[in-house]
């Protein structure tokens, strides 16, 4: 009976030592990023991005653009842009990337009132409307990350509106100079 108890205690210590050894070998990979577009911030809009890293080579995220400057707000109310990226760098989800994105936007337009035509003496000769557009596009860029988790990113994308609205632009563009943090 004493031998069984001694063997059981020995096995428990052996499992404990193995578990401690394995836990020190595993490194927790940070899979979330929160970023802000510095270029748009200077131009008068918040452009905030959340990205979830799916594995070493891919990530999916969403980008929200909200203008706070009246000059920017005259053209666009907001946009929401989900994306999927494929990374080609040596670090985990960093380096050169290509992305596919969608872009849902709300835009302000001005058009001539068809009932009155353009007459500066008439107050309602120009009608202001809000349109909603959806585009699909592709982009390229680069992401750099420090060992402490700070992220820098440059990217450029182009897409095409899919809605048949006579007032929207056919092509749309996205430009980003981004700083953020991986956690």
N, C-alpha and C positions, 0 to 999 in steps of 0.2 A: 504494500500500500504506500509506503514511504517513497519507493522508487517511482510510482505513478505520479505522485504529487511533485517530486523533484523534476521529472520529465515535463510535466505540464508547466511548471514555473519556468523551466529552461526555454520551452517553446514560446511562451508569452514574451520573454525578454528578446528572443530572436526575432519574433514578429515586430516588436516595438522598435528594435534597432533598424530593421529593414524599412519600416514605415518612415522613420526619421530620415534615413538616408535618401529615400525616394522623394520626400517632400522638399528637400533642399535642392534637388536637381531640376525641379519644375520651375519655370519662370512664367509669371502671369503676364500675358500679352495685353496691352492696352488696346481697346477696340472702339473707342468713341472719340470723336473730334468735334469741337465747337470752334467756329471760325467767323471772322468778320472781314468784309471786303473794304480795305482801306481806301481804294480808289473811289468807290461810290460814296464813302463817308465824306471825303473831301468835296465831292460834287453835289452833295445834298441829299443823300438817301442812306438808310440802313439796309445793309445786305448781309444777313446772318445765315450761316450754313451749319447744319448738323450732318455728320457723316458717321455711319456705322461700318466698320471694317469687317468684312465677311470672312476673309482669310488673308494669306500673304499677298495675294495678287488682285483682289477685288474689294470694292466698297460700294455702298449705296447711300445716298443722302438726299437731303431736301434743302433748297435754297429759297429764302423769303426776302423779297425786296419791297421796302416801304419808303417812299420819299417823305422828307420833312421840309425841304426847301420849296417855296411856291413855284419857282421856275420849273423844277422837275415835276412837281405835282400837276402842272398844267397839262402835261402830256400823258403821264401814266399814274394810275392810282396804286397799283401793286402788281407784283407777279409772284407766282409760286412755281418752282422748278425742281421736280424730282430728277435724279440722275443715277446712272450706274457707271462705275469706272473699272478699267482694267489697268493694273500697274505693271511696269516693266523694270523696276529698279531692284537693287540688291538688298535694300532694307525692307522691312515689313511694310507693305502698302505705301511705298514712297518711290520717288524717281519719276521718269516719264510716264504719262498715262494718256489713254484715249477714253472718251466718255460718250454715252448716248444720253440725251435729256429730253424732257418734255417741258413746256412752258405755258402756263395758264396765266393770262394777263388781262387786266382791266385798264382800258385807255379812254381818255377824253378826246373827243373830236369836235370840230366846229364845221358846220356846213351851211350853205345858203338855203334859206327857207324857200321851198318850191312855190308857195302861194304868193309870196311878195317879191321874190327875186332879191337881188342885192341893191338895196337903197339905203345909204347912210342916214337918211332922215327918218327912217322907220326903225323903231327899237327892236323888233323881232325879225329883222331880215337875216340874222345869223342865229342858227339853232345849235346849242351845245348838247351833245349826247355822250353817253358812256357805252362803249362796246366791250365785249369779252371775246378774246381770241385764244386759240390753242395752237401751239407749234411743236414740231419735233425737230431735233437737231443733233449734231455731233460736235465734239470739241477735242482739243489736245491741250496738254499742259505739263507742268512739272511740279513736284512736291518735294520739299526738303524738310527733314525733321531732326531736331537735336536729341541728344541722349536724355535730356530732362523732359522732353515731350512737347517743346514748342514747335509749331508748324509754320512754314512759309510756302506760298503757293502762287503760281502764275498760270492762268489758263485763258483760252480764247475759244469761243464756240460760235457756230452759225447754224441757223435753222430756218424752216419755212412754215409760215402760218397755214393751217389746214382749213380754217373757216373761210367761207365765201362771203366776206364782208367787203363791200366796195370801198370802205374807208380805211382798212388796215393796210399795213405794209406787207408785201409778200415775204420778204426776208427779215429775220431778226438776228441780233448779235448779242453775245455775252462776253464781257471782258472782266477779269478779276485779278487783283493784287491782294492776296489774302494773308492774314496772320491769325494764328489760333493756337489751340492747345489740345493735345491728345491725352485722354485719361481713361 
